[in-house]
Amino acid sequence: MDEKDWRILQTVYQERNITKAAERLYISQPALTYRIKQLEEEFNVRILLRGKRGVEFTPEGNHLVLYSSKMLADLRKTKEHLENMDTKIRGTLRLGVASIFARYELPEILSAFLKEYPDVEIILKTGWSADMHNLLQKEETHVGIIRGNYHWPGKKYLLNEEKLFVVSKDKINLENLPELSRINYKTDLTLKGMTDSWWQETFDTPPKYTMEVDRIDTCIEMVLHGLGFAVVPEISLKGYHQLHRIEVSSKNNSEFSRKTWLIFNENSLELSIVKAFVDFILKRETNE
């Protein structure tokens, strides 16, 4: 087995479909099937079972998938350490970033970072903060930028802390919110818990949801056109100065705030490319 075989097993395992796996690997389906058959003959085991809904891995096949995952991870780490032995900042930096931060803040950050370190290649994954947290736990990324409070045993720096706002096209009164149309959007559990907690503390009746959308920027566009109000974090309001805002606070006037964290494992700083990025982010935040 070699690196190509490891990637074949990983891709087939992820897709559970030979045709889709072959497309991802840019090889023909017969070539992929033939290589799997060769592996089965090499190890004298059955790797795959084919069914109507795709393929399933045998126990022996699952063992080879775990082996291939470990070998690919070890190979990646070896390449990163070899790149790090050069004094020049270069190589691949793997980031896992919360979607909303990636949407509103990250492009400017990466543009400035790559201008300073042009020999760096960025591999970026975005999504829910919980998923980005898990990627870093599994060492699939070097650095994570997540929002909300998650337990992290490694290094953790607070990048910013922002307020929550009730936003609407026209001026509204806080006490009238239960009677008005509210637009909801999909978000992570920490922000949902925060807004739900505030609502339950402030009002005796549930919100009047009239729309539910999949993205916060879609939600804000709906608000902009007078279709209802929403409760959103400050980061999402860049450029929307025309919206009416009411700051969200508790009955004792304490603020509800949304924290953004930079997280990473301390030993990853041994990679010069990771240290360069962490230093760049922290210096940028200090200057701002």
Phi and psi in degrees as GROMACS dihedral restraints (atoms count N, CA, C in turn):
[ dihedral_restraints ]
;  ai    aj    ak    al  type     phi  dphi    fc
    3     4     5     6     1  -135.7    20    10
    4     5     6     7     1  -172.7    20    10
    6     7     8     9     1   -57.3    20    10
    7     8     9    10     1   -39.9    20    10
    9    10    11    12     1   -61.0    20    10
   10    11    12    13     1   -41.3    20    10
   12    13    14    15     1   -66.9    20    10
   13    14    15    16     1   -39.8    20    10
   15    16    17    18     1   -59.6    20    10
   16    17    18    19     1   -42.8    20    10
   18    19    20    21     1   -69.6    20    10
   19    20    21    22     1   -34.7    20    10
   21    22    23    24     1   -60.5    20    10
   22    23    24    25     1   -49.1    20    10
   24    25    26    27     1   -62.9    20    10
   25    26    27    28     1   -42.3    20    10
   27    28    29    30     1   -62.4    20    10
   28    29    30    31     1   -43.4    20    10
   30    31    32    33     1   -69.4    20    10
   31    32    33    34     1   -43.6    20    10
   33    34    35    36     1   -63.3    20    10
   34    35    36    37     1   -39.4    20    10
   36    37    38    39     1   -62.8    20    10
   37    38    39    40     1   -40.0    20    10
   39    40    41    42     1   -71.3    20    10
   40    41    42    43     1   -40.7    20    10
   42    43    44    45     1   -85.0    20    10
   43    44    45    46     1   -30.9    20    10
   45    46    47    48     1    54.1    20    10
   46    47    48    49     1    31.0    20    10
   48    49    50    51     1  -154.0    20    10
   49    50    51    52     1   123.0    20    10
   51    52    53    54     1   -64.6    20    10
   52    53    54    55     1   -42.3    20    10
   54    55    56    57     1   -62.8    20    10
   55    56    57    58     1   -48.0    20    10
   57    58    59    60     1   -66.1    20    10
   58    59    60    61     1   -38.6    20    10
   60    61    62    63     1   -63.4    20    10
   61    62    63    64     1   -43.0    20    10
   63    64    65    66     1   -61.7    20    10
   64    65    66    67     1   -39.6    20    10
   66    67    68    69     1   -63.4    20    10
   67    68    69    70     1   -42.8    20    10
   69    70    71    72     1   -65.3    20    10
   70    71    72    73     1   -33.4    20    10
   72    73    74    75     1   -88.8    20    10
   73    74    75    76     1    -4.3    20    10
   75    76    77    78     1    58.0    20    10
   76    77    78    79     1    42.2    20    10
   78    79    80    81     1  -131.8    20    10
   79    80    81    82     1   164.4    20    10
   81    82    83    84     1   -75.3    20    10
   82    83    84    85     1   156.3    20    10
   84    85    86    87     1   -63.1    20    10
   85    86    87    88     1   -42.6    20    10
   87    88    89    90     1   -61.3    20    10
   88    89    90    91     1   -37.2    20    10
   90    91    92    93     1   -65.8    20    10
   91    92    93    94     1   -39.6    20    10
   93    94    95    96     1   -66.3    20    10
   94    95    96    97     1   -45.7    20    10
   96    97    98    99     1   -61.1    20    10
   97    98    99   100     1   -40.8    20    10
   99   100   101   102     1   -64.6    20    10
  100   101   102   103     1   -40.8    20    10
  102   103   104   105     1   -67.7    20    10
  103   104   105   106     1   -37.6    20    10
  105   106   107   108     1   -65.0    20    10
  106   107   108   109     1   -40.1    20    10
  108   109   110   111     1   -61.6    20    10
  109   110   111   112     1   -39.3    20    10
  111   112   113   114     1   -63.0    20    10
  112   113   114   115     1   -40.4    20    10
  114   115   116   117     1   -65.1    20    10
  115   116   117   118     1   -40.3    20    10
  117   118   119   120     1   -62.0    20    10
  118   119   120   121     1   -39.5    20    10
  120   121   122   123     1   -70.6    20    10
  121   122   123   124     1   -37.2    20    10
  123   124   125   126     1   -62.7    20    10
  124   125   126   127     1   -41.3    20    10
  126   127   128   129     1   -98.5    20    10
  127   128   129   130     1    -5.2    20    10
  129   130   131   132     1    57.7    20    10
  130   131   132   133     1    43.2    20    10
  132   133   134   135     1  -139.3    20    10
  133   134   135   136     1   163.5    20    10
  135   136   137   138     1   -92.1    20    10
  136   137   138   139     1   125.8    20    10
  138   139   140   141     1   -95.6    20    10
  139   140   141   142     1   -43.2    20    10
  141   142   143   144     1  -121.4    20    10
  142   143   144   145     1   149.6    20    10
  144   145   146   147     1  -120.6    20    10
  145   146   147   148     1   125.7    20    10
  147   148   149   150     1   -95.4    20    10
  148   149   150   151     1   134.2    20    10
  150   151   152   153     1  -136.3    20    10
  151   152   153   154     1  -176.5    20    10
  153   154   155   156     1   -65.9    20    10
  154   155   156   157     1   -29.6    20    10
  156   157   158   159     1   -98.5    20    10
  157   158   159   160     1    15.1    20    10
  159   160   161   162     1   122.5    20    10
  160   161   162   163     1  -146.6    20    10
  162   163   164   165     1  -119.5    20    10
  163   164   165   166     1   150.6    20    10
  165   166   167   168     1  -124.6    20    10
  166   167   168   169     1   148.1    20    10
  168   169   170   171     1   -91.3    20    10
  169   170   171   172     1   139.2    20    10
  171   172   173   174     1   -73.4    20    10
  172   173   174   175     1   168.3    20    10
  174   175   176   177     1   -55.3    20    10
  175   176   177   178     1   -39.4    20    10
  177   178   179   180     1   -66.6    20    10
  178   179   180   181     1   -38.5    20    10
  180   181   182   183     1   -64.9    20    10
  181   182   183   184     1   -41.6    20    10
  183   184   185   186     1   -60.8    20    10
  184   185   186   187     1   -37.8    20    10
  186   187   188   189     1   -63.2    20    10
  187   188   189   190     1   -41.2    20    10
  189   190   191   192     1   -68.7    20    10
  190   191   192   193     1   -32.8    20    10
  192   193   194   195     1   -64.5    20    10
  193   194   195   196     1   -44.1    20    10
  195   196   197   198     1   -62.2    20    10
  196   197   198   199     1   -41.5    20    10
  198   199   200   201     1   -62.0    20    10
  199   200   201   202     1   -45.3    20    10
  201   202   203   204     1   -65.3    20    10
  202   203   204   205     1   -36.9    20    10
  204   205   206   207     1   -62.6    20    10
  205   206   207   208     1   -44.0    20    10
  207   208   209   210     1   -64.7    20    10
  208   209   210   211     1   -42.9    20    10
  210   211   212   213     1   -66.1    20    10
  211   212   213   214     1   -39.7    20    10
  213   214   215   216     1   -66.0    20    10
  214   215   216   217     1   -39.3    20    10
  216   217   218   219     1   -65.0    20    10
  217   218   219   220     1   -43.5    20    10
  219   220   221   222     1   -64.3    20    10
  220   221   222   223     1   -39.8    20    10
  222   223   224   225     1   -63.6    20    10
  223   224   225   226     1   -43.4    20    10
  225   226   227   228     1   -61.5    20    10
  226   227   228   229     1   -45.0    20    10
  228   229   230   231     1   -63.7    20    10
  229   230   231   232     1   -39.2    20    10
  231   232   233   234     1   -63.1    20    10
  232   233   234   235     1   -44.2    20    10
  234   235   236   237     1   -62.0    20    10
  235   236   237   238     1   -41.4    20    10
  237   238   239   240     1   -64.3    20    10
  238   239   240   241     1   -41.3    20    10
  240   241   242   243     1   -69.8    20    10
  241   242   243   244     1   -35.2    20    10
  243   244   245   246     1   -66.5    20    10
  244   245   246   247     1   -40.8    20    10
  246   247   248   249     1   -63.0    20    10
  247   248   249   250     1   -34.4    20    10
  249   250   251   252     1   -71.6    20    10
  250   251   252   253     1   -19.3    20    10
  252   253   254   255     1   -70.5    20    10
  253   254   255   256     1   -18.6    20    10
  255   256   257   258     1   -80.8    20    10
  256   257   258   259     1   144.7    20    10
  258   259   260   261     1   -73.5    20    10
  259   260   261   262     1   -18.6    20    10
  261   262   263   264     1   -78.8    20    10
  262   263   264   265     1   139.7    20    10
  264   265   266   267     1   -78.1    20    10
  265   266   267   268     1   106.4    20    10
  267   268   269   270     1  -155.2    20    10
  268   269   270   271     1   172.7    20    10
  270   271   272   273     1   113.9    20    10
  271   272   273   274     1  -160.8    20    10
  273   274   275   276     1  -110.4    20    10
  274   275   276   277     1   127.6    20    10
  276   277   278   279     1  -110.4    20    10
  277   278   279   280     1   123.3    20    10
  279   280   281   282     1  -104.9    20    10
  280   281   282   283     1   120.3    20    10
  282   283   284   285     1  -118.7    20    10
  283   284   285   286     1   142.3    20    10
  285   286   287   288     1  -121.8    20    10
  286   287   288   289     1   114.6    20    10
  288   289   290   291     1  -128.8    20    10
  289   290   291   292     1   135.7    20    10
  291   292   293   294     1   -56.2    20    10
  292   293   294   295     1   136.9    20    10
  294   295   296   297     1   -55.7    20    10
  295   296   297   298     1   -43.8    20    10
  297   298   299   300     1   -68.2    20    10
  298   299   300   301     1   -36.0    20    10
  300   301   302   303     1   -68.3    20    10
  301   302   303   304     1   -39.4    20    10
  303   304   305   306     1   -63.3    20    10
  304   305   306   307     1   -34.0    20    10
  306   307   308   309     1   -72.6    20    10
  307   308   309   310     1   -43.3    20    10
  309   310   311   312     1  -103.6    20    10
  310   311   312   313     1   -22.5    20    10
  312   313   314   315     1  -122.3    20    10
  313   314   315   316     1   -36.2    20    10
  315   316   317   318     1   -65.7    20    10
  316   317   318   319     1   -39.7    20    10
  318   319   320   321     1   -54.8    20    10
  319   320   321   322     1   -44.3    20    10
  321   322   323   324     1   -64.8    20    10
  322   323   324   325     1   -39.8    20    10
  324   325   326   327     1   -64.1    20    10
  325   326   327   328     1   -49.4    20    10
  327   328   329   330     1   -66.1    20    10
  328   329   330   331     1   -37.2    20    10
  330   331   332   333     1   -60.7    20    10
  331   332   333   334     1   -44.2    20    10
  333   334   335   336     1   -69.0    20    10
  334   335   336   337     1   -39.5    20    10
  336   337   338   339     1   -65.0    20    10
  337   338   339   340     1   -44.6    20    10
  339   340   341   342     1   -71.5    20    10
  340   341   342   343     1   -24.0    20    10
  342   343   344   345     1   -68.1    20    10
  343   344   345   346     1   -35.0    20    10
  345   346   347   348     1   -81.7    20    10
  346   347   348   349     1   -32.4    20    10
  348   349   350   351     1  -127.4    20    10
  349   350   351   352     1    76.9    20    10
  351   352   353   354     1   -69.0    20    10
  352   353   354   355     1   -14.9    20    10
  354   355   356   357     1   -91.6    20    10
  355   356   357   358     1     8.9    20    10
  357   358   359   360     1   -93.6    20    10
  358   359   360   361     1   137.9    20    10
  360   361   362   363     1  -107.1    20    10
  361   362   363   364     1   130.5    20    10
  363   364   365   366     1  -100.8    20    10
  364   365   366   367     1   127.3    20    10
  366   367   368   369     1  -110.8    20    10
  367   368   369   370     1   114.0    20    10
  369   370   371   372     1  -115.6    20    10
  370   371   372   373     1   135.0    20    10
  372   373   374   375     1  -124.1    20    10
  373   374   375   376     1   136.5    20    10
  375   376   377   378     1  -125.2    20    10
  376   377   378   379     1   158.5    20    10
  378   379   380   381     1   164.3    20    10
  379   380   381   382     1  -162.2    20    10
  381   382   383   384     1   -62.7    20    10
  382   383   384   385     1   147.9    20    10
  384   385   386   387     1   -57.5    20    10
  385   386   387   388     1   -38.8    20    10
  387   388   389   390     1   -61.6    20    10
  388   389   390   391     1   -38.9    20    10
  390   391   392   393     1   -69.3    20    10
  391   392   393   394     1   -39.2    20    10
  393   394   395   396     1   -66.9    20    10
  394   395   396   397     1   -36.0    20    10
  396   397   398   399     1   -61.7    20    10
  397   398   399   400     1   -43.5    20    10
  399   400   401   402     1   -66.7    20    10
  400   401   402   403     1   -38.0    20    10
  402   403   404   405     1   -60.1    20    10
  403   404   405   406     1   -40.8    20    10
  405   406   407   408     1   -70.8    20    10
  406   407   408   409     1   -37.0    20    10
  408   409   410   411     1   -59.9    20    10
  409   410   411   412     1   -36.9    20    10
  411   412   413   414     1   -86.3    20    10
  412   413   414   415     1     5.0    20    10
  414   415   416   417     1    59.4    20    10
  415   416   417   418     1    33.0    20    10
  417   418   419   420     1   -89.3    20    10
  418   419   420   421     1   -10.9    20    10
  420   421   422   423     1  -133.2    20    10
  421   422   423   424     1   157.2    20    10
  423   424   425   426     1   -83.4    20    10
  424   425   426   427     1   -40.9    20    10
  426   427   428   429     1  -136.7    20    10
  427   428   429   430     1   142.2    20    10
  429   430   431   432     1  -120.7    20    10
  430   431   432   433     1   145.5    20    10
  432   433   434   435     1  -123.5    20    10
  433   434   435   436     1   110.6    20    10
  435   436   437   438     1  -126.9    20    10
  436   437   438   439     1   161.6    20    10
  438   439   440   441     1  -121.5    20    10
  439   440   441   442     1   138.7    20    10
  441   442   443   444     1   101.8    20    10
  442   443   444   445     1   175.7    20    10
  444   445   446   447     1   -99.0    20    10
  445   446   447   448     1   108.7    20    10
  447   448   449   450     1  -122.9    20    10
  448   449   450   451     1   140.7    20    10
  450   451   452   453     1   -68.4    20    10
  451   452   453   454     1   129.6    20    10
  453   454   455   456     1  -140.6    20    10
  454   455   456   457     1   117.7    20    10
  456   457   458   459     1   -77.3    20    10
  457   458   459   460     1   -15.2    20    10
  459   460   461   462     1   -88.5    20    10
  460   461   462   463     1  -153.3    20    10
  462   463   464   465     1   -74.5    20    10
  463   464   465   466     1   142.6    20    10
  465   466   467   468     1  -149.8    20    10
  466   467   468   469     1   122.6    20    10
  468   469   470   471     1  -124.4    20    10
  469   470   471   472     1   135.2    20    10
  471   472   473   474     1   -78.2    20    10
  472   473   474   475     1   117.1    20    10
  474   475   476   477     1   -85.8    20    10
  475   476   477   478     1   -45.1    20    10
  477   478   479   480     1  -160.5    20    10
  478   479   480   481     1   166.8    20    10
  480   481   482   483     1  -138.2    20    10
  481   482   483   484     1   118.2    20    10
  483   484   485   486     1  -120.2    20    10
  484   485   486   487     1   161.0    20    10
  486   487   488   489     1   -87.2    20    10
  487   488   489   490     1   164.8    20    10
  489   490   491   492     1  -106.7    20    10
  490   491   492   493     1   145.6    20    10
  492   493   494   495     1  -134.2    20    10
  493   494   495   496     1   145.0    20    10
  495   496   497   498     1   -84.5    20    10
  496   497   498   499     1   124.5    20    10
  498   499   500   501     1  -121.2    20    10
  499   500   501   502     1   145.8    20    10
  501   502   503   504     1  -153.0    20    10
  502   503   504   505     1   162.5    20    10
  504   505   506   507     1   -69.9    20    10
  505   506   507   508     1   -44.4    20    10
  507   508   509   510     1  -113.9    20    10
  508   509   510   511     1   164.9    20    10
  510   511   512   513     1   -65.1    20    10
  511   512   513   514     1   133.6    20    10
  513   514   515   516     1  -132.8    20    10
  514   515   516   517     1   162.8    20    10
  516   517   518   519     1  -100.6    20    10
  517   518   519   520     1   138.7    20    10
  519   520   521   522     1   -57.2    20    10
  520   521   522   523     1   -40.6    20    10
  522   523   524   525     1   -67.6    20    10
  523   524   525   526     1   -15.9    20    10
  525   526   527   528     1   -91.8    20    10
  526   527   528   529     1    -2.3    20    10
  528   529   530   531     1   -55.5    20    10
  529   530   531   532     1   -41.3    20    10
  531   532   533   534     1   -60.3    20    10
  532   533   534   535     1   -21.9    20    10
  534   535   536   537     1   -91.1    20    10
  535   536   537   538     1   -11.4    20    10
  537   538   539   540     1   -99.4    20    10
  538   539   540   541     1   157.5    20    10
  540   541   542   543     1   -71.3    20    10
  541   542   543   544     1   128.1    20    10
  543   544   545   546     1  -111.4    20    10
  544   545   546   547     1   136.8    20    10
  546   547   548   549     1  -101.1    20    10
  547   548   549   550     1   125.1    20    10
  549   550   551   552     1  -104.6    20    10
  550   551   552   553     1   155.9    20    10
  552   553   554   555     1  -141.5    20    10
  553   554   555   556     1   154.3    20    10
  555   556   557   558     1   -72.2    20    10
  556   557   558   559     1   134.5    20    10
  558   559   560   561     1  -151.6    20    10
  559   560   561   562     1   176.9    20    10
  561   562   563   564     1   -76.9    20    10
  562   563   564   565     1   165.9    20    10
  564   565   566   567     1   -65.5    20    10
  565   566   567   568     1   -30.0    20    10
  567   568   569   570     1   -69.0    20    10
  568   569   570   571     1   -43.0    20    10
  570   571   572   573     1   -69.9    20    10
  571   572   573   574     1   -40.4    20    10
  573   574   575   576     1   -60.8    20    10
  574   575   576   577     1   -42.3    20    10
  576   577   578   579     1   -62.8    20    10
  577   578   579   580     1   -38.1    20    10
  579   580   581   582     1   -66.3    20    10
  580   581   582   583     1   -46.7    20    10
  582   583   584   585     1   -70.0    20    10
  583   584   585   586     1   -37.5    20    10
  585   586   587   588     1   -64.0    20    10
  586   587   588   589     1   -40.8    20    10
  588   589   590   591     1   -62.3    20    10
  589   590   591   592     1   -44.0    20    10
  591   592   593   594     1   -62.0    20    10
  592   593   594   595     1   -44.9    20    10
  594   595   596   597     1   -62.6    20    10
  595   596   597   598     1   -46.0    20    10
  597   598   599   600     1   -64.7    20    10
  598   599   600   601     1   -32.1    20    10
  600   601   602   603     1   -74.0    20    10
  601   602   603   604     1   -29.3    20    10
  603   604   605   606     1   -95.1    20    10
  604   605   606   607     1   -33.7    20    10
  606   607   608   609     1  -126.9    20    10
  607   608   609   610     1   155.5    20    10
  609   610   611   612     1   -95.5    20    10
  610   611   612   613     1   -11.2    20    10
  612   613   614   615     1  -119.7    20    10
  613   614   615   616     1   153.6    20    10
  615   616   617   618     1   -70.5    20    10
  616   617   618   619     1   159.8    20    10
  618   619   620   621     1   -68.6    20    10
  619   620   621   622     1   156.0    20    10
  621   622   623   624     1   -96.3    20    10
  622   623   624   625     1    82.1    20    10
  624   625   626   627     1   -72.3    20    10
  625   626   627   628     1   126.2    20    10
  627   628   629   630     1  -116.8    20    10
  628   629   630   631     1   -17.7    20    10
  630   631   632   633     1  -142.9    20    10
  631   632   633   634     1   144.8    20    10
  633   634   635   636     1  -134.4    20    10
  634   635   636   637     1   122.3    20    10
  636   637   638   639     1  -119.4    20    10
  637   638   639   640     1   166.4    20    10
  639   640   641   642     1   -90.2    20    10
  640   641   642   643     1   -13.6    20    10
  642   643   644   645     1  -133.8    20    10
  643   644   645   646     1   148.1    20    10
  645   646   647   648     1   -69.7    20    10
  646   647   648   649     1   -34.4    20    10
  648   649   650   651     1   -69.6    20    10
  649   650   651   652     1   -32.3    20    10
  651   652   653   654     1   -64.6    20    10
  652   653   654   655     1   -42.3    20    10
  654   655   656   657     1   -57.5    20    10
  655   656   657   658     1   -46.2    20    10
  657   658   659   660     1   -66.0    20    10
  658   659   660   661     1   -36.4    20    10
  660   661   662   663     1   -63.6    20    10
  661   662   663   664     1   -38.0    20    10
  663   664   665   666     1   -63.3    20    10
  664   665   666   667     1   -43.3    20    10
  666   667   668   669     1   -61.4    20    10
  667   668   669   670     1   -42.4    20    10
  669   670   671   672     1   -59.1    20    10
  670   671   672   673     1   -29.5    20    10
  672   673   674   675     1   -95.9    20    10
  673   674   675   676     1    15.5    20    10
  675   676   677   678     1    74.8    20    10
  676   677   678   679     1    25.8    20    10
  678   679   680   681     1   -93.2    20    10
  679   680   681   682     1     0.7    20    10
  681   682   683   684     1   154.1    20    10
  682   683   684   685     1  -177.2    20    10
  684   685   686   687     1  -111.1    20    10
  685   686   687   688     1   167.8    20    10
  687   688   689   690     1  -147.8    20    10
  688   689   690   691     1   161.5    20    10
  690   691   692   693     1  -112.5    20    10
  691   692   693   694     1   115.5    20    10
  693   694   695   696     1  -136.0    20    10
  694   695   696   697     1   155.5    20    10
  696   697   698   699     1   -76.6    20    10
  697   698   699   700     1   155.4    20    10
  699   700   701   702     1   -59.3    20    10
  700   701   702   703     1   -33.4    20    10
  702   703   704   705     1   -58.4    20    10
  703   704   705   706     1   -28.9    20    10
  705   706   707   708     1   -84.8    20    10
  706   707   708   709     1    -1.0    20    10
  708   709   710   711     1  -102.6    20    10
  709   710   711   712     1    10.5    20    10
  711   712   713   714     1   -60.6    20    10
  712   713   714   715     1   125.4    20    10
  714   715   716   717     1    87.7    20    10
  715   716   717   718     1    -6.8    20    10
  717   718   719   720     1  -104.7    20    10
  718   719   720   721     1    58.3    20    10
  720   721   722   723     1   -70.6    20    10
  721   722   723   724     1   -19.6    20    10
  723   724   725   726     1   -77.5    20    10
  724   725   726   727     1   -13.1    20    10
  726   727   728   729     1   -76.3    20    10
  727   728   729   730     1   141.5    20    10
  729   730   731   732     1   -76.8    20    10
  730   731   732   733     1   135.8    20    10
  732   733   734   735     1  -125.4    20    10
  733   734   735   736     1   140.6    20    10
  735   736   737   738     1  -127.1    20    10
  736   737   738   739     1   120.7    20    10
  738   739   740   741     1   -68.7    20    10
  739   740   741   742     1   136.2    20    10
  741   742   743   744     1   -84.6    20    10
  742   743   744   745     1   127.0    20    10
  744   745   746   747     1  -146.6    20    10
  745   746   747   748     1   162.2    20    10
  747   748   749   750     1   -84.7    20    10
  748   749   750   751     1   175.7    20    10
  750   751   752   753     1   -63.5    20    10
  751   752   753   754     1   -27.2    20    10
  753   754   755   756     1   -92.0    20    10
  754   755   756   757     1    16.7    20    10
  756   757   758   759     1    68.7    20    10
  757   758   759   760     1    13.5    20    10
  759   760   761   762     1   -80.6    20    10
  760   761   762   763     1   142.7    20    10
  762   763   764   765     1   -77.1    20    10
  763   764   765   766     1   147.5    20    10
  765   766   767   768     1   -94.0    20    10
  766   767   768   769     1   117.0    20    10
  768   769   770   771     1  -122.7    20    10
  769   770   771   772     1   155.0    20    10
  771   772   773   774     1  -115.3    20    10
  772   773   774   775     1   119.0    20    10
  774   775   776   777     1   -98.8    20    10
  775   776   777   778     1   143.2    20    10
  777   778   779   780     1  -116.9    20    10
  778   779   780   781     1   130.4    20    10
  780   781   782   783     1  -120.0    20    10
  781   782   783   784     1   143.7    20    10
  783   784   785   786     1   -99.5    20    10
  784   785   786   787     1   121.6    20    10
  786   787   788   789     1  -128.5    20    10
  787   788   789   790     1   147.8    20    10
  789   790   791   792     1  -168.3    20    10
  790   791   792   793     1   164.6    20    10
  792   793   794   795     1   -84.6    20    10
  793   794   795   796     1   138.2    20    10
  795   796   797   798     1   -59.6    20    10
  796   797   798   799     1   -37.0    20    10
  798   799   800   801     1   -69.2    20    10
  799   800   801   802     1   -15.9    20    10
  801   802   803   804     1   -70.8    20    10
  802   803   804   805     1   -16.4    20    10
  804   805   806   807     1   -69.2    20    10
  805   806   807   808     1   -11.4    20    10
  807   808   809   810     1   -66.2    20    10
  808   809   810   811     1   -21.4    20    10
  810   811   812   813     1   -84.0    20    10
  811   812   813   814     1   120.1    20    10
  813   814   815   816     1   -59.8    20    10
  814   815   816   817     1   -32.1    20    10
  816   817   818   819     1   -67.9    20    10
  817   818   819   820     1   -36.1    20    10
  819   820   821   822     1   -70.8    20    10
  820   821   822   823     1   -44.5    20    10
  822   823   824   825     1   -60.8    20    10
  823   824   825   826     1   -40.1    20    10
  825   826   827   828     1   -62.5    20    10
  826   827   828   829     1   -41.5    20    10
  828   829   830   831     1   -70.1    20    10
  829   830   831   832     1   -44.5    20    10
  831   832   833   834     1   -60.9    20    10
  832   833   834   835     1   -46.3    20    10
  834   835   836   837     1   -60.9    20    10
  835   836   837   838     1   -39.5    20    10
  837   838   839   840     1   -62.8    20    10
  838   839   840   841     1   -46.3    20    10
  840   841   842   843     1   -63.6    20    10
  841   842   843   844     1   -47.5    20    10
  843   844   845   846     1   -66.5    20    10
  844   845   846   847     1   -37.6    20    10
  846   847   848   849     1   -65.7    20    10
  847   848   849   850     1   -39.9    20    10
  849   850   851   852     1   -64.2    20    10
  850   851   852   853     1   -43.9    20    10
  852   853   854   855     1   -65.4    20    10
  853   854   855   856     1   -38.1    20    10
  855   856   857   858     1   -64.1    20    10
  856   857   858   859     1   -42.2    20    10
  858   859   860   861     1   -68.4    20    10
  859   860   861   862     1   -31.2    20    10
